[in-house]
Amino acid sequence: MKPFLLSLVSDSKGRSDEMAMLSILGVLTFIGLEAFSVILRHQPFEPDRFGMGLGSAIGAAAIGMGLKSRLGE
């Protein structure tokens, strides 16, 4: 399990990839905050807004990773 998790946040050369780590943390935070608002604050779950927000977060992460790979850093 540990090698798999390390491969998620490493680049092809084995160095840490900050963009991947920020993306993973951002998406987990988004999901955690949505769970907090529904479970603890008893706000209604709105799947359309959740899907648009999560899709935007994943899309922004993908764009950032694509730009980073094109710049060769």
Helices and strands as residue ranges (DSSP letters): H 2-8, H 18-39, H 47-71
